[in-house]
Structure formats: structure tokens, C-alpha cells
Amino acid sequence: MASKIIVVGPVEGAFPAIFEKVSKLHSKNSFSLAIILGDLFADPESPSEEHDANISRLIKGTINVPLPTYFTLGRHPLPSSVIEKLENSDDELCPNLYFLGKRSITKTSEGLRIVNLGGTIDPNIAAGLSKDKYLPFHTEDDAKALRGANSADILVTSHWPSDVQKGSKVKLPDDLDAPSSERCVADLCSALRPRYHFTTSSNAFYEREPFFHPPTEKESDVEPITRFINLASSSNTSKQKSLYAFSIDPSASAPISLPPGTTASPFTTTSSSQKRQRLPNQPQAYSRFSTSNGGGDHYRPSKRPRHNNNNNPPPGPQQCFFCLSNPSIKTHLIASIANDTYLTTAKGPLPTSSTFLPHLPFPCHMLIIPLEHAPTIASISVADDRSRTYKEMQRYRRSLHSFLLSRCGTKLGAVTWEVSRAAGIHTHWQFLPVPSGMVRRGLVEAAFKVEAENERYPVHFRNMDVGDGMGERGSDFFRVWIWVPAEEDVVDGQVVANGGGGNDAAAVDGGGGGGGVADDGEVDEKRGKQKCLVLPLNADFRFDLQFGRRVMAKLLGLEGRRDWRECGQTDEEETEDAQKFKEGFKRFDWALEE
């Protein structure tokens, strides 16, 4: 069912008059919701008693907000009284008025998915997620994190996407300077393919011709259309358009035929295939683990009495522990961020800080996670994205092997496992060191096979690899790589290996078909040997998602730590372990160089 939406340009403190105007329009049109772009409030650096009094009235609810209305960050910080109220009210400023946050994915009760990136590029942060959701600054990684939403009905940004005028015949007004734009916003628009993209980068109205995005492998006959619209501020004196009303049906399919005047996407050559330059100071860590169920990455209704919680959609990026688009996530566990994946220390690690002493004074239980929200690698719809994601995950795994060699010689091997299920939420790999002797004596391989037999699983492990899973498309599986360093990698106590992770890509299995992998799953690696085991999963039996951790707990004599929820650490302990790992891993972190 179509919903009527009204979008309002920057209000800049004139909200009493704007809400009165919107109220009159709402009485005639029955809008489902309103979105306010840019700054709702005036610049706090130019205070006035009247504005402060209006804010107080708004917070107390004496100014009527006629319908569910969402606002975001523009170019000014929020007033302190507004921040205080938002922090204590789940981002509800007053009845019917909700803060979208700086970096958020919001699902309304109408089924509309709104993705929002507020503020401007932070000149003081080279990389990493911005931490204060009330300051009007974001980073490139904030934009990248939102790509995990996969899709959007409405995208809201403060800046224009770079190159959006490319291929367009619509000219800017003569007296308008070129609007500020950001490449990361262009990449975000290209990744999400929103139906509408609203910005406020200039004090003028601008509506580009619709443009279509190229079809994906998953939807080869669909060419989604985006309408890019810039609204002027509500206070502009040149009578530029500052209100925009439209109808949208979130369940409607993309049009079969393109509207007249539609152009190709201006971002075709500038989107996800382009690598972002990364500066030497790798970002401060951030984590998939949310400390609360909410924050800016919402499943949020329009706050109407008719809302029924039973209509909540299946878990998406807004509810996913592995997606980086939640602004209330912790910020101290991520070790490295690449273009399509990231590396994090595990919450509730299986080993302790003393398990691998004297070589590793930290647990070294790691997770390798795609940025895209997908249940399996094979389900990543864009072939190039899927290939890059798989290669980056393998590259992180190889770099972790190199790291172990440098710290432990041949004392420790490694196990990496994955549960690939079409009904899953967000695929990831778990990495754990293991004593090399256990691998060489066949104990690790036997442990996985015996545990499957003990569970009476009606299937058996096969010595094989399935690459990025495309060859097994439609099939679920559990996969484990078992790696052990070669004895000749250490000569007279010195590791014979390239210290950096940059050359590991040459040894990575092929992105799509498991290139370089023998039929029996055994691979002679550059710095060791690995075996890959695959256990097919199907609906005939119930598979324990903690199977890999349970096997490793028995092998390492840590059965009391099988449940990660029973292995909690304080923030200080987590930070200490993560910092120790990052310091040791730094010279193997190939993402720093790209």
C-alpha cells in the first residue's frame, strides 16, 4: 500500500511556523510521516532567547507536531537541552518527533526503510566510525558501514554524491555555487540503490532526471530507479522549493519500463570497485556487539497506536550484531577494516589471555566478517562484491597465519570455521590458534568428525573446499580449515616468511571456484599445509550453531567456556586484549596499505 510522505528542507530554528504549515498540509493530504532534512535547530553559536524558549516548548510538548516526523543532523551541533532529552528518551524528542541519528537504518510501520547519514566529513578523523552521534560529523567508514543495509527506500544525506550531475541535462541555478559532494555518499547511493535520495547541500531546489542502476546477478532483469532531490532551506528568500511530497509503496516492484528521460547511473564507474585510500593511522576499533537493543540503527515504528509488534520483519541490518551501522555499538574490539570485510576480536572468547602463553598474552579468538549483510557469501548478489569479499576474508586468514608464525614459530597452527546457512543472518568466520602437535597427529580433524558422529548427524565430513560457496548454491554447510605451519618455516629460531600480509593474496584460493584447492581439500600453502573439511547441512537434522566452538573447547580443555555468554569480560579487559592483538598484528595488516 502506498504511503504519502512529505520532506522538509532545513528548518534552522523556525520549527513553530514549519510545524504549523505542515499541519495544514497534513489535514488535507493525510501524510504517513514527515522527514526534516539538515538542521532542525539554529546554530548554537548564535543563541537567542526566543529560540531557546521555543526549544523548551517543543521538548515539553506544547508545540504540536502533527504527524510522525523524523529529523537528522545537518551542519550544526544539536542544542545541549535537546541532547539531554534524547539521551533519556530513546531518541524521541517529544510526541511524534524522532531523531534519526547520525548513521542509522530505520524501518517504519509502513515498511519503509530509511537510511540516514547526517553531518559532514570529519576533518579530524582519517578513518574509523565517528563516536558521538550528536556531533555533525561523519567519516567514510560511517558511510561504508551503512552499505550493509543492502537496500533503501529513502536515503538521506547532508552532502551530494560525487558525480551525480554526470549525464544529466538539468542545470543548477545560475547564482548557485557548486554544491559540496562526497565520494563515499556516491558509493553509498550506488550500493543501496534507493528509490529516493534527498540532500540539502545547497540553498536551492534541484531535481535530477531519474537514473537506473545496473541489474545484479541475483536480479538480472531488474533495474532499480533512483530519484535525486535537493531541497532548499525553509528560510530561503528566493522562493526555492523547500517542501516535497510524494507517494511510495515499499512493496512495489521496480517498473518494467523506464520513465521518459531516465539516464544511466552516474556512479557506474565510481562505486564499490574503487578502493578507498587508507592512511597509516588505522582506525580506532569498533565492534559488531551492541550494548543495547536500539540506538540509531533502529527497528522503529511510526509510533502510532495501531502498530503491532508482531509485524516486525525478519532480523535485518538494523537488528544484526555483525552490522556496523548501529551507532550504539562498542568501539574497542575491531582490529582492522578493509574495503569489503573487517576483523574483530571475539566477545566472550573461548581461550583466555593465558591459554597460549608465553607466545600470545591474549585470547586471539578472531572473527572475519563481511561488511555486507548476507546470510552466506554465495548470497551476496553482485558477483564482483562476492569475489572481493571472499578474497579479503581469505587474505585476513592468511595474514593471521603469518602473524602466528612470527609470534610462535611452528608451535601453533590454526582452525577457522564457518556455518553457511541460507536461513542465517550475517555470515562470518571464526579463527582460533591450536597447538601444532594436535594438528600433525590428526587430533583436530578427528575431533570434528567424532563430534559429528556423537551427535548422530546423518551426514559425514568430506575432504574438499567449496570456495565462495557458489558451487554449493542452495546448499547449507559447515566448513572448517585446519592449518599447520611447515617445520622448514623456522630455521635456527628465525621465521622464514614475509613479515607483511601484502603478498598473501598470491596464495589465496580463487574467489569463485576454490582455485588452487585439490579435490581432497588439502592445500600446500606458502607457509604451511591446510586441510578443508565440509559437512553438508540439510533439514533432516538439527545442527548446533555452536558446533565449532564446542569441538575446540574439548580440544583445548576449555569445556567450561563453551558458551560465550559465560565468558564475559569487562570493557577494560576487552580493550587490553584487543590492543595487544592490534599492536602485534599491525605489520601484517594489509588493509593499512590500501
C-alpha positions in Angstrom: 0.0 0.0 0.0 1.4 3.4 -1.0 2.2 5.9 1.8 2.2 9.7 1.4 5.5 11.3 2.6 6.4 15.0 3.0 10.0 16.0 3.1 11.0 19.4 4.5 14.2 21.3 3.8 16.4 22.7 6.7 14.3 24.5 9.2 17.1 26.2 11.1 15.1 27.1 14.2 11.9 28.1 12.5 10.1 25.0 13.6 7.0 26.6 15.2 6.0 28.0 11.8 7.0 24.9 9.9 5.0 22.5 12.0 2.0 24.8 11.7 2.4 24.8 7.9 2.9 21.0 7.8 -0.2 20.6 10.0 -2.3 22.4 7.5 -1.0 20.3 4.6 -1.4 17.1 6.6 -5.1 17.9 7.3 -5.7 17.9 3.5 -3.3 15.1 2.4 -3.1 12.6 5.4 0.6 12.0 5.2 2.0 8.9 6.8 5.2 10.7 8.0 7.5 13.6 7.5 11.3 13.9 7.2 13.2 17.1 8.1 16.5 17.4 6.2 19.5 19.2 7.5 19.3 21.4 10.6 16.1 21.5 12.6 17.6 23.9 15.1 19.5 27.1 14.7 23.3 27.3 15.1 24.0 27.1 18.9 26.9 29.6 18.3 24.2 32.2 17.6 21.8 31.8 20.5 18.6 33.8 21.1 16.2 33.8 23.9 13.3 33.2 21.6 14.9 30.1 20.0 15.8 28.7 23.4 12.2 29.3 24.6 10.8 27.5 21.5 13.1 24.5 22.1 11.8 24.3 25.7 8.2 24.4 24.5 9.0 21.8 21.9 10.6 19.4 24.4 7.6 19.9 26.8 5.2 19.0 24.0 3.4 22.4 23.9 4.3 22.8 20.2 2.2 20.4 18.2 4.0 18.0 15.9 1.0 16.8 13.7 2.3 13.5 12.4 5.3 11.1 12.9 8.3 13.2 12.0 12.0 12.3 11.7 14.9 14.7 11.8 18.6 14.2 11.4 21.9 16.1 11.7 22.9 19.0 9.4 25.9 21.2 9.8 25.3 22.4 13.4 25.6 20.6 16.7 22.4 19.9 18.5 21.5 22.2 21.4 22.5 20.7 24.8 18.9 20.6 26.1 17.9 18.6 23.0 20.8 16.1 23.5 19.9 15.7 27.2 16.3 14.8 26.3 17.3 12.4 23.5 19.7 10.5 25.7 16.9 9.8 28.2 14.0 9.1 25.8 15.2 6.6 23.2 15.7 9.4 20.7 12.1 10.7 21.0 12.3 14.4 21.5 8.6 14.9 22.0 5.4 13.2 20.9 5.7 12.5 17.1 9.3 13.8 16.8 12.1 11.3 16.5 15.9 11.7 16.0 17.2 9.5 13.1 20.8 9.8 14.5 23.9 10.4 12.5 24.3 6.9 11.0 21.1 4.8 11.0 18.7 2.4 9.3 15.1 3.0 10.3 12.2 0.7 9.4 8.8 2.4 9.8 5.5 0.6 10.5 4.6 1.3 6.8 7.5 -0.9 5.9 9.6 2.0 4.6 13.4 1.6 5.0 15.1 5.0 5.7 18.9 5.1 5.6 20.4 8.2 7.0 24.0 9.7 7.0 24.0 13.0 8.8 26.6 15.7 9.1 29.7 16.4 7.1 33.1 14.7 6.7 35.1 15.0 10.0 38.4 16.5 9.2 39.9 15.2 12.4 39.3 11.5 11.8 41.1 9.8 9.0 39.2 6.5 9.4 37.0 4.5 11.7 33.5 5.2 12.9 32.7 8.5 14.5 31.7 8.0 18.1 29.5 10.9 19.1 26.1 10.6 17.4 25.1 14.1 18.2 28.1 15.9 16.6 27.5 16.9 12.9 30.5 15.0 11.5 30.8 11.6 9.9 33.7 9.5 8.4 34.0 7.5 5.2 33.7 4.4 7.4 30.3 5.6 8.6 29.1 5.7 5.0 30.7 2.3 4.3 29.0 0.8 7.3 25.6 1.8 6.0 26.2 -0.2 2.8 25.4 -3.3 5.0 21.7 -2.2 4.8 21.8 -3.6 1.2 18.8 -1.5 0.1 16.8 1.6 1.0 13.5 3.2 0.0 14.8 6.6 1.1 18.4 7.7 1.5 19.0 10.9 3.4 22.4 12.7 3.4 23.7 16.2 4.0 26.1 16.2 1.1 25.5 15.4 -2.6 27.0 12.3 -4.0 30.1 13.0 -6.2 29.3 12.9 -10.0 25.6 12.9 -9.6 25.3 15.5 -12.3 27.2 13.3 -14.7 24.9 12.5 -17.7 22.3 15.0 -16.6 20.8 17.8 -18.6 19.3 19.5 -15.6 21.4 22.6 -14.8 21.9 24.2 -11.5 20.5 27.8 -11.0 23.0 30.4 -12.3 23.5 32.0 -9.0 24.2 28.7 -7.2 27.8 27.7 -6.4 28.7 24.1 -7.0 27.3 22.0 -4.0 29.7 20.1 -1.8 29.8 16.4 -2.6 31.4 13.3 -1.2 32.7 10.2 -3.0 31.6 8.0 0.0 28.0 9.2 -0.5 28.1 8.2 -4.2 29.3 4.8 -3.2 26.6 4.5 -0.6 23.9 5.5 -3.1 25.3 3.1 -5.7 25.3 0.2 -3.1 21.8 0.8 -1.7 20.1 1.8 -4.9 17.4 3.9 -3.1 14.2 4.9 -4.7 14.6 8.5 -3.4 17.8 10.2 -2.3 17.3 13.6 -0.5 20.1 16.1 0.3 20.5 19.7 1.4 23.9 20.6 0.1 22.8 23.9 -1.3 20.3 26.6 -0.7 18.3 25.8 -3.9 15.9 23.2 -5.2 17.4 20.7 -7.6 15.8 17.5 -9.0 17.8 15.4 -11.3 16.4 13.1 -14.0 15.7 9.6 -12.6 18.6 7.3 -13.1 18.7 3.5 -13.2 21.2 1.2 -11.6 22.6 -1.8 -13.5 21.0 -5.2 -12.7 22.6 -7.6 -10.3 23.3 -11.3 -10.8 20.5 -12.1 -8.4 18.1 -9.8 -10.1 19.3 -9.8 -13.7 16.0 -8.3 -15.1 15.6 -5.5 -12.5 17.0 -2.0 -13.0 16.1 0.0 -9.8 15.5 3.7 -10.3 16.7 6.5 -8.0 15.3 10.0 -7.9 17.8 12.5 -6.5 16.3 15.6 -5.0 17.9 18.6 -3.1 15.7 20.8 -1.1 16.4 24.4 -0.2 16.1 25.7 3.4 12.7 26.7 4.6 14.0 30.2 5.2 15.4 30.9 1.7 14.3 34.2 0.3 14.4 33.3 -3.4 11.3 31.1 -3.2 13.2 28.0 -3.9 11.2 24.8 -3.2 11.7 23.6 0.4 8.9 21.0 0.6 8.5 17.9 -1.4 5.5 15.5 -1.2 5.3 12.1 -2.9 3.8 8.6 -2.6 5.8 5.4 -2.2 4.8 1.8 -1.9 7.7 -0.2 -0.3 6.3 -3.5 -1.6 6.1 -2.3 -5.2 8.4 -3.9 -7.7 10.8 -1.8 -9.9 9.0 -0.5 -13.0 9.1 -2.8 -16.1 9.8 0.2 -18.4 12.0 3.2 -17.6 10.3 6.6 -17.2 10.9 9.1 -20.0 14.2 10.9 -19.6 15.8 8.3 -17.3 19.6 8.1 -17.6 22.1 5.5 -16.6 23.6 5.7 -13.2 26.3 8.4 -12.9 28.1 6.2 -10.4 28.7 3.2 -12.6 32.4 3.7 -12.8 32.9 5.1 -9.3 31.2 2.8 -6.9 32.3 -0.3 -5.0 35.1 -1.4 -7.3 37.0 1.7 -6.4 39.3 1.2 -3.4 39.4 3.8 -0.7 42.8 5.2 0.2 43.7 4.5 3.8 46.0 6.5 5.9 48.7 5.0 8.1 46.8 5.5 11.3 44.4 2.6 11.2 41.0 3.4 12.7 40.3 3.0 16.4 38.5 -0.3 16.9 34.7 -0.6 16.8 32.6 -3.7 17.2 29.7 -5.7 16.0 28.5 -6.1 19.6 25.7 -3.8 20.6 25.4 -2.8 24.2 21.7 -2.1 23.8 18.8 -3.1 21.5 18.2 0.2 19.8 20.2 3.4 19.3 20.3 4.9 15.9 20.2 1.6 14.0 16.5 1.1 14.7 13.6 -1.1 14.0 11.3 1.8 14.8 7.6 2.1 14.0 5.9 5.4 13.3 4.8 5.4 17.0 1.2 5.0 16.1 -1.2 3.2 18.4 -2.2 0.8 15.5 1.4 -0.5 15.4 1.6 -4.3 16.0 4.9 -5.7 17.2 4.0 -9.0 15.6 4.6 -7.4 12.2 8.3 -6.9 12.8 10.3 -8.1 9.8 12.9 -10.8 10.0 16.2 -9.6 11.5 17.9 -7.2 9.2 20.9 -4.9 9.4 19.1 -2.8 12.0 19.0 -5.7 14.4 22.2 -7.6 13.4 25.1 -7.9 15.8 27.5 -8.1 12.9 26.4 -4.9 11.0 28.4 -1.8 11.6 25.5 0.6 11.0 24.4 0.7 14.7 25.8 3.9 16.3 25.4 2.4 19.8 27.8 -0.4 19.3 31.0 -0.6 21.3 34.1 0.9 19.8 37.1 -1.1 21.1 37.1 -4.6 19.6 37.6 -4.1 15.8 41.2 -4.8 14.8 41.2 -3.9 11.1 38.8 -2.6 8.4 39.2 -3.4 4.7 37.1 -2.5 1.7 34.5 -5.3 2.0 35.4 -7.1 5.3 36.6 -6.4 8.8 38.5 -8.3 11.5 37.4 -8.2 15.1 38.3 -9.8 18.4 35.5 -12.1 19.7 33.2 -11.2 22.5 33.3 -13.9 25.2 36.4 -15.6 23.6 37.0 -19.3 24.1 40.6 -19.0 25.1 41.8 -16.8 27.9 44.7 -14.4 28.0 46.9 -17.2 29.5 45.8 -20.1 27.2 48.6 -19.6 24.7 51.3 -18.2 26.9 54.2 -17.4 26.6 53.6 -16.8 22.9 50.2 -14.9 22.9 49.3 -12.9 26.0 45.7 -12.5 24.7 43.0 -14.9 23.5 43.5 -14.4 19.8 39.9 -15.6 19.1 39.1 -13.6 16.0 36.1 -13.1 13.6 36.4 -12.3 9.9 33.2 -10.6 8.8 31.8 -9.2 5.5 30.5 -5.7 5.6 27.5 -6.7 3.6 24.6 -8.1 5.5 24.2 -11.5 3.9 23.5 -15.0 5.3 26.1 -16.6 3.1 28.9 -15.5 0.9 27.2 -17.0 -2.1 24.1 -14.9 -1.4 26.0 -11.7 -2.0 24.2 -10.8 -5.2 26.8 -8.7 -7.0 29.4 -11.1 -8.4 32.3 -8.6 -8.1 31.4 -7.8 -4.5 31.1 -11.5 -3.7 34.5 -12.2 -5.2 36.2 -9.4 -3.4 34.6 -10.3 -0.1 35.7 -13.9 -0.3 39.3 -12.9 -1.3 39.5 -10.4 1.5 38.3 -12.9 4.1 40.9 -15.4 2.8 43.6 -12.7 2.9 42.8 -11.9 6.6 43.0 -15.6 7.4 46.4 -15.9 5.7 47.7 -12.8 7.5 46.6 -14.3 10.8 48.7 -17.4 9.9 51.7 -15.2 9.2 51.1 -13.4 12.5 51.2 -16.7 14.3 54.4 -17.7 12.6 56.1 -14.5 13.7 55.0 -14.9 17.3 55.1 -18.6 17.9 57.3 -20.2 15.2 55.8 -23.6 14.5 54.2 -24.0 17.9 50.7 -23.0 16.9 48.5 -23.9 14.0 45.0 -22.5 13.4 41.4 -23.6 12.9 38.9 -21.4 11.0 35.3 -22.4 10.8 32.1 -21.2 9.1 28.4 -22.0 9.3 26.9 -21.2 5.9 23.1 -21.3 6.1 20.6 -19.6 3.7 18.4 -19.1 6.8 21.2 -17.4 8.7 21.6 -13.7 9.5 25.1 -12.5 8.7 27.9 -14.9 7.7 31.3 -14.8 9.3 34.3 -17.0 10.0 35.8 -17.7 13.4 39.6 -18.2 13.9 41.4 -19.8 16.7 45.0 -20.9 17.3 45.6 -24.5 18.2 48.8 -26.4 19.2 50.5 -27.6 16.1 51.1 -31.0 17.6 47.3 -31.6 17.7 47.1 -30.9 14.0 50.0 -33.0 13.0 48.8 -36.0 15.0 45.4 -35.7 13.3 43.6 -34.9 16.6 41.8 -31.8 15.3 40.4 -33.4 12.2 39.4 -36.4 14.2 37.7 -34.2 16.9 35.4 -32.6 14.3 34.5 -36.0 12.7 33.9 -37.8 16.0 31.8 -35.0 17.4 29.6 -35.2 14.3 29.2 -38.9 14.8 28.4 -38.4 18.5 25.7 -36.0 17.6 24.3 -38.7 15.2 24.4 -36.3 12.3 23.2 -38.3 9.2 25.9 -36.8 7.0 29.7 -37.0 7.1 32.6 -34.6 6.6 34.1 -34.5 3.2 37.7 -33.5 2.5 37.1 -30.7 0.0 36.6 -27.0 -0.3 33.7 -25.1 -1.9 35.4 -21.7 -2.5 32.9 -18.9 -2.1 30.0 -21.4 -2.0 28.6 -20.7 -5.4 29.2 -24.3 -6.4 27.0 -25.3 -3.5 24.4 -22.6 -4.1 21.2 -23.6 -2.5 23.0 -25.9 -0.1 23.9 -25.2 3.5 27.2 -26.4 5.0 29.6 -26.2 7.9 33.2 -25.7 6.8 36.5 -25.9 8.7 40.0 -25.1 7.6 42.8 -26.7 9.6 46.2 -25.2 9.1 49.6 -26.1 10.4 52.9 -24.3 9.7 55.7 -26.3 7.9 58.7 -27.1 10.1 61.0 -25.6 7.5 59.4 -22.2 8.1 61.7 -21.8 11.1 65.4 -22.1 10.7 67.7 -21.5 13.7 64.8 -19.9 15.5 64.1 -17.4 12.7 60.9 -17.4 10.8 61.4 -17.8 7.0 58.4 -15.8 5.9 57.5 -12.4 4.6 56.5 -10.3 7.6 53.8 -8.3 5.8 50.5 -9.6 4.8 50.6 -7.8 1.5 51.8 -10.8 -0.6 49.3 -13.2 1.0 46.9 -12.6 -1.8 49.0 -14.6 -4.2 48.3 -17.7 -2.1 44.6 -17.1 -1.6 42.2 -19.6 -3.1 40.4 -18.2 -6.1 37.4 -16.0 -5.4 34.7 -18.1 -7.0 35.6 -21.7 -7.6 38.1 -22.5 -4.9 41.0 -22.2 -7.3 44.2 -23.8 -6.1 42.3 -26.3 -4.0 42.7 -30.0 -4.6 39.7 -32.3 -4.7 40.6 -33.8 -1.4 40.6 -30.4 0.3 44.3 -30.4 1.1 46.5 -27.4 0.1 50.2 -27.0 0.2 50.4 -23.4 1.4 53.3 -21.0 1.1 54.0 -21.2 4.8 52.4 -24.5 5.8 49.7 -27.0 5.0 46.0 -26.9 5.4 43.0 -29.3 5.1 39.5 -28.2 4.5 36.5 -30.3 5.7 32.9 -29.7 4.7 29.9 -31.0 6.4 26.7 -30.7 4.3 23.6 -29.4 6.3 20.0 -30.1 5.5 16.6 -30.0 7.0 16.8 -33.7 8.1 18.6 -32.9 11.3 19.1 -30.0 13.7 22.6 -28.6 13.6 24.1 -26.9 16.6 25.4 -23.5 15.6 28.0 -23.7 18.4 29.3 -26.9 17.0 32.7 -25.4 16.0 33.2 -23.7 19.4 32.2 -26.9 21.3 34.7 -29.0 19.4 37.5 -26.6 20.0 36.6 -26.3 23.7 37.0 -30.0 24.1 40.4 -30.0 22.3 41.8 -27.1 24.3 40.5 -28.4 27.6 38.2 -25.4 27.9 34.8 -27.1 28.2 33.7 -24.7 30.9 33.9 -21.9 28.3 31.7 -23.5 25.6 29.1 -20.7 26.0 30.4 -17.3 25.0 27.8 -15.7 27.2 29.5 -17.3 30.2 32.9 -15.9 29.2 32.2 -12.2 29.6 35.0 -9.6 30.2 34.9 -6.1 31.4 35.3 -3.3 28.9 38.8 -2.7 30.3 39.8 -6.4 29.8 38.4 -6.5 26.3 40.2 -3.3 25.4 43.5 -4.6 26.8 43.3 -7.8 24.9 42.3 -6.1 21.6 45.0 -3.5 21.9 47.7 -6.2 22.5 46.5 -8.1 19.4 46.3 -5.0 17.2 49.8 -3.9 18.2 51.2 -7.3 17.3 49.2 -7.7 14.1 50.0 -4.2 12.8 52.7 -5.2 10.4 50.6 -8.0 8.9 47.5 -5.8 8.4 47.5 -5.4 4.7 44.4 -3.2 4.9 46.6 -0.4 6.2 48.4 -0.2 2.9 45.3 0.1 0.7 
